[in-house]
Amino acid sequence: MTVRVALDNRPGVFAQVAVALAEEGANLGAVDMVTADAEQIVRDITFEVQNEAEGNRAVKRLQSVPYVRVLPVPDRVFQVHQGGKIGVHSKLALNSRSVLSLVYTPGVGRVSEAIAKDRSKAYLYTTKSNSVAVVTDGSAVLGLGNLGPEAALPVMEGKAMLFKEMAGIDAWPICLDTQDADEIVRIVQGIAPGFGGINLEDISAPRCFDIEQRLKASLDIPVMHDDQHGTAVVILAGLLNALKVVKKPIEQVRVVVNGLGAAGLTCCRMLVTAGVRQIVGCGRQGIIMAEPPERLIACRDNLLSCVHRDRPKGTLQDALKGADVFIGLSTANLLKPEDLDLMASDRIVFAMANPDPEIKPELAMGRCRIFATGRSDYPNQINNALAFPGIFRGALDTQAREINDAMKMAAARAIAGIIPGDTLSEEYIIPSLFDKQVVPQVAQAVAQAARETGVARK
């Protein structure tokens, strides 16, 4: 947050501001001068807090500091969204009649006729080869719930920015004013010719499973629900490295996954594919998935058949007894510190609920060997933005027909492999989102897997 304050121009006033923020748990950041005269100094003070409520408390505290007045200032978050965050830019300067005749009529007619004779030429002569539709119905926006298509639009714009800035992919936000699965499938099928891939986003479970499967079966371009698969890929990447640190083989660990929604079930499926043989799944009711390894492997492609929400077999605490790994994809503050003591030694805890994890990091870090969250203000951030730009980059580069399990597994191993073995540690199991190696290495691994599994057209 950034707050504009007017301070009386006298010694010690700013020190009072710094102390007040510190006592409210805020981390002081940039301090910028706005104006100054003999009577007062106006500064913009930026500080970090855990959430909006803490920020409001910090601002209220500043209002009580003597010789300090908090001034109205636009919210920086809303400022950067004003007018939208993305736009369309031409690759050519439209500065003459000659250029106009090349890019539009009459020249464009020849290109249209060529594509009509061979539809695959759309990859060569249009943006199809480098474009992804980011499609949502607004039914599960971030962790905020069913907010609708208009409220989902700023999130989809942000996703489009990540595609462009990280992987050079042109992405287009498509926010649908329907939550009917049949209609969503029909709409996406109708717009698919203009895109090289479809990224489904923020669609609630269980409809997201059906929508994705139907679109994958009916379209010849990659379709991926990122909330499921991107999250699962990065969790697996982090887990592969965490297990190296604690020196436990993946086939022998016992994993508890709490939260069997879209991301949770897909995470379980990917863990089974990677070699995990013991998974206990929990929901609000307690243990709702506890199958022997043979059964898990047999129903890997349809794990919902192993979920029995009406017949829980115990509590989350029961599931944690002797577990090596906890993966939370649920809600905040479910766990107490003593719950972690039920787990095996050298325990690994991925508390992924956002913005507040299943247990406060300060309470968990001293009770587990490795701790990870989805947050950027703690070590080991598990962020699906490490996966989807490189996955789609590799899929587009090969004009893949789909994104299959082999491609996702290759992405996870590529992300894990970016960190050299001799630098792995309890606080460094996953690369930074801004590591320039991530997208090209993931894309290369995904492209290779696409070719090896026969889904690449290029």
C-alpha angles and dihedrals in degrees: 000000000000121000126187113219134182112215125192107247097248133113119276099017096111090046088059089053092051092048092049092052092047092051089053091053095251121144110226114229132165120003113197128188114232103171137341136191138154093281105042146001121219116206137175107225119196120198138167125234134171096249145347093272092058089047092054090050090051091051091049089051091052089053088061096052112109116250091013127109123187110222128205112264131169116262107254092216092057091041094060091049095050109121091004130284102253139049144172121264127189120235091213131049108245095214107132144036088247093059090045091055090052100048097035135016129014098012097045090061092071090053091049091052091050091052091047088059093045115018092193088072088074085080090057102041105031141046090263090099092061106027135100129187112223101207128190140158093203093241097126108023109182105303092319100091134224102356099150134240099295093053089047093055098083089051092050090048089054090050090051089052091053091050091052100040097042104034107014091243121146106229127185125204112231112186113185124209093216136072095192108120095214092051093046090052092049093049094049091046088052096052097038097096090070096056140063093211144007122227110193112204139184096357113147126244138283092021091057091066093053094043093050095046093049093048092047090052095048104038131066094212129078116280120187133169098214097197086065107033104027091052092046092050094053094043090053091047091052093045093051090057094040090055089052090055094050092037097233122142114237092230092061104043124103112223128197115200114192115197116039099200124120096302095039097053093044090049090053091049092051093046090054089049089051093053107270108145103180117058127158115192122205136189136170089295094054126246107013101157120045113143131156116257094258092054093046091053093046094053096035092122092049107033091160087078088064094051117094108180092171094053109050115184100203145323131295087255089056089053092050094058106114094351118149097200135032119194115186120197096158135075139323128282099004094138133065121208091250090057089068090055087067090067128087122270120280088030123189119214123190105183101184105169109124136255091355116032128222089267130018109261092228090059096043106043096074093049102051136050095227127021127184135174139175090252128106096215095069132054120270101033110193100208123168088214084080088067118031101058093053094040093054092040090057092044093050093045090058095036086235120196092218146353104249134186093266091056092049092047090050089052092052093049091046092053091048092046094057090079110072114235094241092057098048113117142156090274097038113056099122131043123247119268087238096052103124092212095065104077098041094045093046091046092050092049092047092048091051091050090049091055094045092051094046099243096111119100093186 
